[in-house]
């Protein structure tokens, strides 16, 4: 094999996939962080 080049169709979709994961991942990470903060407050007073 001469390399791991992506097909043109996959190259076009890559920015969309990155945007989609960012769109989902940022709120998910924020929610997880807030959950940890609130749980810590609950158990530490």
SEGU-292713 format. One record per atom (N, C-alpha, C): residue number from 1; atom name; y, x, z. Coordinates in nm, 3 decimals. Atoms other than C-alpha are relative to their C-alpha. Example, Ala and Ser with C-alpha at 12.3 -4.5 7.8 and 13.67 -1.06 7.14 Angstrom:
BEGIN
<r><k>1</k><a>N</a><c2>-0.119</c2><c1>0.089</c1><c3>0.000</c3></r>
<r><k>1</k><a>CA</a><c2>-0.450</c2><c1>1.230</c1><c3>0.780</c3></r>
<r><k>1</k><a>C</a><c2>0.120</c2><c1>0.090</c1><c3>0.000</c3></r>
<r><k>2</k><a>N</a><c2>-0.119</c2><c1>-0.082</c1><c3>-0.006</c3></r>
<r><k>2</k><a>CA</a><c2>-0.106</c2><c1>1.367</c1><c3>0.714</c3></r>
<r><k>2</k><a>C</a><c2>0.109</c2><c1>-0.077</c1><c3>0.073</c3></r>
END
This chain:
BEGIN
<r><k>1</k><a>N</a><c2>-0.118</c2><c1>0.084</c1><c3>0.000</c3></r>
<r><k>1</k><a>CA</a><c2>0.000</c2><c1>0.000</c1><c3>0.000</c3></r>
<r><k>1</k><a>C</a><c2>0.124</c2><c1>0.088</c1><c3>0.000</c3></r>
<r><k>2</k><a>N</a><c2>-0.118</c2><c1>-0.085</c1><c3>0.016</c3></r>
<r><k>2</k><a>CA</a><c2>0.340</c2><c1>0.132</c1><c3>-0.089</c3></r>
<r><k>2</k><a>C</a><c2>0.113</c2><c1>-0.035</c1><c3>0.095</c3></r>
<r><k>3</k><a>N</a><c2>-0.108</c2><c1>0.036</c1><c3>-0.093</c3></r>
<r><k>3</k><a>CA</a><c2>0.544</c2><c1>-0.039</c1><c3>0.184</c3></r>
<r><k>3</k><a>C</a><c2>-0.011</c2><c1>-0.145</c1><c3>0.042</c3></r>
<r><k>4</k><a>N</a><c2>0.004</c2><c1>0.138</c1><c3>-0.051</c3></r>
<r><k>4</k><a>CA</a><c2>0.616</c2><c1>-0.360</c1><c3>0.367</c3></r>
<r><k>4</k><a>C</a><c2>0.123</c2><c1>-0.076</c1><c3>-0.047</c3></r>
<r><k>5</k><a>N</a><c2>-0.115</c2><c1>0.073</c1><c3>0.055</c3></r>
<r><k>5</k><a>CA</a><c2>0.876</c2><c1>-0.511</c1><c3>0.137</c3></r>
<r><k>5</k><a>C</a><c2>-0.027</c2><c1>-0.149</c1><c3>0.006</c3></r>
<r><k>6</k><a>N</a><c2>0.014</c2><c1>0.144</c1><c3>-0.006</c3></r>
<r><k>6</k><a>CA</a><c2>0.937</c2><c1>-0.880</c1><c3>0.186</c3></r>
<r><k>6</k><a>C</a><c2>0.025</c2><c1>-0.059</c1><c3>-0.139</c3></r>
<r><k>7</k><a>N</a><c2>-0.025</c2><c1>0.068</c1><c3>0.127</c3></r>
<r><k>7</k><a>CA</a><c2>0.925</c2><c1>-1.120</c1><c3>-0.105</c3></r>
<r><k>7</k><a>C</a><c2>0.142</c2><c1>-0.053</c1><c3>-0.001</c3></r>
<r><k>8</k><a>N</a><c2>-0.138</c2><c1>0.051</c1><c3>0.007</c3></r>
<r><k>8</k><a>CA</a><c2>1.262</c2><c1>-1.246</c1><c3>-0.232</c3></r>
<r><k>8</k><a>C</a><c2>0.020</c2><c1>-0.132</c1><c3>0.076</c3></r>
<r><k>9</k><a>N</a><c2>-0.014</c2><c1>0.127</c1><c3>-0.072</c3></r>
<r><k>9</k><a>CA</a><c2>1.197</c2><c1>-1.593</c1><c3>-0.087</c3></r>
<r><k>9</k><a>C</a><c2>0.008</c2><c1>0.024</c1><c3>0.151</c3></r>
<r><k>10</k><a>N</a><c2>-0.004</c2><c1>-0.029</c1><c3>-0.144</c3></r>
<r><k>10</k><a>CA</a><c2>1.130</c2><c1>-1.448</c1><c3>0.258</c3></r>
<r><k>10</k><a>C</a><c2>0.128</c2><c1>0.072</c1><c3>0.038</c3></r>
<r><k>11</k><a>N</a><c2>-0.126</c2><c1>-0.068</c1><c3>-0.029</c3></r>
<r><k>11</k><a>CA</a><c2>1.436</c2><c1>-1.224</c1><c3>0.236</c3></r>
<r><k>11</k><a>C</a><c2>0.114</c2><c1>-0.100</c1><c3>0.012</c3></r>
<r><k>12</k><a>N</a><c2>-0.105</c2><c1>0.103</c1><c3>-0.007</c3></r>
<r><k>12</k><a>CA</a><c2>1.652</c2><c1>-1.533</c1><c3>0.176</c3></r>
<r><k>12</k><a>C</a><c2>-0.011</c2><c1>-0.081</c1><c3>0.128</c3></r>
<r><k>13</k><a>N</a><c2>0.018</c2><c1>0.082</c1><c3>-0.120</c3></r>
<r><k>13</k><a>CA</a><c2>1.500</c2><c1>-1.715</c1><c3>0.474</c3></r>
<r><k>13</k><a>C</a><c2>0.026</c2><c1>0.075</c1><c3>0.128</c3></r>
<r><k>14</k><a>N</a><c2>-0.013</c2><c1>-0.078</c1><c3>-0.122</c3></r>
<r><k>14</k><a>CA</a><c2>1.537</c2><c1>-1.431</c1><c3>0.723</c3></r>
<r><k>14</k><a>C</a><c2>0.127</c2><c1>-0.032</c1><c3>0.079</c3></r>
<r><k>15</k><a>N</a><c2>-0.120</c2><c1>0.035</c1><c3>-0.079</c3></r>
<r><k>15</k><a>CA</a><c2>1.903</c2><c1>-1.504</c1><c3>0.818</c3></r>
<r><k>15</k><a>C</a><c2>-0.009</c2><c1>-0.140</c1><c3>0.061</c3></r>
<r><k>16</k><a>N</a><c2>0.015</c2><c1>0.135</c1><c3>-0.053</c3></r>
<r><k>16</k><a>CA</a><c2>1.816</c2><c1>-1.872</c1><c3>0.863</c3></r>
<r><k>16</k><a>C</a><c2>-0.091</c2><c1>0.001</c1><c3>0.122</c3></r>
<r><k>17</k><a>N</a><c2>0.092</c2><c1>-0.010</c1><c3>-0.113</c3></r>
<r><k>17</k><a>CA</a><c2>1.527</c2><c1>-1.785</c1><c3>1.092</c3></r>
<r><k>17</k><a>C</a><c2>0.070</c2><c1>0.063</c1><c3>0.120</c3></r>
<r><k>18</k><a>N</a><c2>-0.074</c2><c1>-0.064</c1><c3>-0.108</c3></r>
<r><k>18</k><a>CA</a><c2>1.749</c2><c1>-1.553</c1><c3>1.296</c3></r>
<r><k>18</k><a>C</a><c2>0.100</c2><c1>-0.097</c1><c3>0.061</c3></r>
<r><k>19</k><a>N</a><c2>-0.096</c2><c1>0.098</c1><c3>-0.049</c3></r>
<r><k>19</k><a>CA</a><c2>2.017</c2><c1>-1.821</c1><c3>1.323</c3></r>
<r><k>19</k><a>C</a><c2>-0.069</c2><c1>-0.110</c1><c3>0.081</c3></r>
<r><k>20</k><a>N</a><c2>0.072</c2><c1>0.106</c1><c3>-0.070</c3></r>
<r><k>20</k><a>CA</a><c2>1.762</c2><c1>-2.083</c1><c3>1.426</c3></r>
<r><k>20</k><a>C</a><c2>-0.050</c2><c1>0.047</c1><c3>0.135</c3></r>
<r><k>21</k><a>N</a><c2>0.047</c2><c1>-0.052</c1><c3>-0.129</c3></r>
<r><k>21</k><a>CA</a><c2>1.607</c2><c1>-1.865</c1><c3>1.697</c3></r>
<r><k>21</k><a>C</a><c2>0.116</c2><c1>0.023</c1><c3>0.096</c3></r>
<r><k>22</k><a>N</a><c2>-0.118</c2><c1>-0.017</c1><c3>-0.085</c3></r>
<r><k>22</k><a>CA</a><c2>1.956</c2><c1>-1.783</c1><c3>1.825</c3></r>
<r><k>22</k><a>C</a><c2>0.046</c2><c1>-0.136</c1><c3>0.052</c3></r>
<r><k>23</k><a>N</a><c2>-0.044</c2><c1>0.136</c1><c3>-0.035</c3></r>
<r><k>23</k><a>CA</a><c2>2.050</c2><c1>-2.154</c1><c3>1.823</c3></r>
<r><k>23</k><a>C</a><c2>-0.088</c2><c1>-0.058</c1><c3>0.111</c3></r>
<r><k>24</k><a>N</a><c2>0.093</c2><c1>0.052</c1><c3>-0.101</c3></r>
<r><k>24</k><a>CA</a><c2>1.742</c2><c1>-2.233</c1><c3>2.034</c3></r>
<r><k>24</k><a>C</a><c2>-0.006</c2><c1>0.094</c1><c3>0.121</c3></r>
<r><k>25</k><a>N</a><c2>0.023</c2><c1>-0.096</c1><c3>-0.107</c3></r>
<r><k>25</k><a>CA</a><c2>1.714</c2><c1>-1.914</c1><c3>2.237</c3></r>
<r><k>25</k><a>C</a><c2>0.114</c2><c1>0.014</c1><c3>0.099</c3></r>
<r><k>26</k><a>N</a><c2>-0.115</c2><c1>-0.017</c1><c3>-0.090</c3></r>
<r><k>26</k><a>CA</a><c2>2.067</c2><c1>-1.891</c1><c3>2.378</c3></r>
<r><k>26</k><a>C</a><c2>0.005</c2><c1>-0.113</c1><c3>0.103</c3></r>
<r><k>27</k><a>N</a><c2>0.001</c2><c1>0.106</c1><c3>-0.102</c3></r>
<r><k>27</k><a>CA</a><c2>2.067</c2><c1>-2.236</c1><c3>2.543</c3></r>
<r><k>27</k><a>C</a><c2>-0.123</c2><c1>0.005</c1><c3>0.090</c3></r>
<r><k>28</k><a>N</a><c2>0.120</c2><c1>-0.011</c1><c3>-0.081</c3></r>
<r><k>28</k><a>CA</a><c2>1.710</c2><c1>-2.181</c1><c3>2.659</c3></r>
<r><k>28</k><a>C</a><c2>0.016</c2><c1>0.108</c1><c3>0.106</c3></r>
<r><k>29</k><a>N</a><c2>-0.022</c2><c1>-0.109</c1><c3>-0.096</c3></r>
<r><k>29</k><a>CA</a><c2>1.800</c2><c1>-1.849</c1><c3>2.822</c3></r>
<r><k>29</k><a>C</a><c2>0.104</c2><c1>-0.041</c1><c3>0.104</c3></r>
<r><k>30</k><a>N</a><c2>-0.103</c2><c1>0.045</c1><c3>-0.094</c3></r>
<r><k>30</k><a>CA</a><c2>2.113</c2><c1>-2.003</c1><c3>2.976</c3></r>
<r><k>30</k><a>C</a><c2>-0.059</c2><c1>-0.099</c1><c3>0.101</c3></r>
<r><k>31</k><a>N</a><c2>0.064</c2><c1>0.096</c1><c3>-0.089</c3></r>
<r><k>31</k><a>CA</a><c2>1.909</c2><c1>-2.291</c1><c3>3.119</c3></r>
<r><k>31</k><a>C</a><c2>-0.095</c2><c1>0.067</c1><c3>0.098</c3></r>
<r><k>32</k><a>N</a><c2>0.091</c2><c1>-0.073</c1><c3>-0.089</c3></r>
<r><k>32</k><a>CA</a><c2>1.648</c2><c1>-2.054</c1><c3>3.260</c3></r>
<r><k>32</k><a>C</a><c2>0.079</c2><c1>0.076</c1><c3>0.107</c3></r>
<r><k>33</k><a>N</a><c2>-0.085</c2><c1>-0.073</c1><c3>-0.095</c3></r>
<r><k>33</k><a>CA</a><c2>1.923</c2><c1>-1.844</c1><c3>3.421</c3></r>
<r><k>33</k><a>C</a><c2>0.057</c2><c1>-0.094</c1><c3>0.105</c3></r>
<r><k>34</k><a>N</a><c2>-0.055</c2><c1>0.098</c1><c3>-0.095</c3></r>
<r><k>34</k><a>CA</a><c2>2.085</c2><c1>-2.152</c1><c3>3.578</c3></r>
<r><k>34</k><a>C</a><c2>-0.109</c2><c1>-0.051</c1><c3>0.094</c3></r>
<r><k>35</k><a>N</a><c2>0.111</c2><c1>0.044</c1><c3>-0.084</c3></r>
<r><k>35</k><a>CA</a><c2>1.744</c2><c1>-2.267</c1><c3>3.706</c3></r>
<r><k>35</k><a>C</a><c2>-0.030</c2><c1>0.103</c1><c3>0.108</c3></r>
<r><k>36</k><a>N</a><c2>0.026</c2><c1>-0.106</c1><c3>-0.098</c3></r>
<r><k>36</k><a>CA</a><c2>1.686</c2><c1>-1.931</c1><c3>3.875</c3></r>
<r><k>36</k><a>C</a><c2>0.112</c2><c1>0.004</c1><c3>0.104</c3></r>
<r><k>37</k><a>N</a><c2>-0.113</c2><c1>-0.001</c1><c3>-0.094</c3></r>
<r><k>37</k><a>CA</a><c2>2.035</c2><c1>-1.938</c1><c3>4.028</c3></r>
<r><k>37</k><a>C</a><c2>-0.008</c2><c1>-0.116</c1><c3>0.099</c3></r>
<r><k>38</k><a>N</a><c2>0.007</c2><c1>0.118</c1><c3>-0.085</c3></r>
<r><k>38</k><a>CA</a><c2>1.993</c2><c1>-2.292</c1><c3>4.163</c3></r>
<r><k>38</k><a>C</a><c2>-0.120</c2><c1>0.007</c1><c3>0.094</c3></r>
<r><k>39</k><a>N</a><c2>0.117</c2><c1>-0.014</c1><c3>-0.085</c3></r>
<r><k>39</k><a>CA</a><c2>1.644</c2><c1>-2.221</c1><c3>4.294</c3></r>
<r><k>39</k><a>C</a><c2>0.027</c2><c1>0.102</c1><c3>0.111</c3></r>
<r><k>40</k><a>N</a><c2>-0.034</c2><c1>-0.100</c1><c3>-0.102</c3></r>
<r><k>40</k><a>CA</a><c2>1.775</c2><c1>-1.912</c1><c3>4.474</c3></r>
<r><k>40</k><a>C</a><c2>0.090</c2><c1>-0.062</c1><c3>0.106</c3></r>
<r><k>41</k><a>N</a><c2>-0.089</c2><c1>0.066</c1><c3>-0.095</c3></r>
<r><k>41</k><a>CA</a><c2>2.052</c2><c1>-2.120</c1><c3>4.633</c3></r>
<r><k>41</k><a>C</a><c2>-0.078</c2><c1>-0.097</c1><c3>0.087</c3></r>
<r><k>42</k><a>N</a><c2>0.080</c2><c1>0.098</c1><c3>-0.073</c3></r>
<r><k>42</k><a>CA</a><c2>1.797</c2><c1>-2.383</c1><c3>4.737</c3></r>
<r><k>42</k><a>C</a><c2>-0.080</c2><c1>0.069</c1><c3>0.111</c3></r>
<r><k>43</k><a>N</a><c2>0.086</c2><c1>-0.066</c1><c3>-0.097</c3></r>
<r><k>43</k><a>CA</a><c2>1.574</c2><c1>-2.132</c1><c3>4.914</c3></r>
<r><k>43</k><a>C</a><c2>0.075</c2><c1>0.094</c1><c3>0.095</c3></r>
<r><k>44</k><a>N</a><c2>-0.074</c2><c1>-0.090</c1><c3>-0.088</c3></r>
<r><k>44</k><a>CA</a><c2>1.844</c2><c1>-1.906</c1><c3>5.060</c3></r>
<r><k>44</k><a>C</a><c2>0.110</c2><c1>-0.072</c1><c3>0.078</c3></r>
<r><k>45</k><a>N</a><c2>-0.099</c2><c1>0.077</c1><c3>-0.075</c3></r>
<r><k>45</k><a>CA</a><c2>2.080</c2><c1>-2.177</c1><c3>5.179</c3></r>
<r><k>45</k><a>C</a><c2>0.128</c2><c1>0.009</c1><c3>-0.066</c3></r>
END
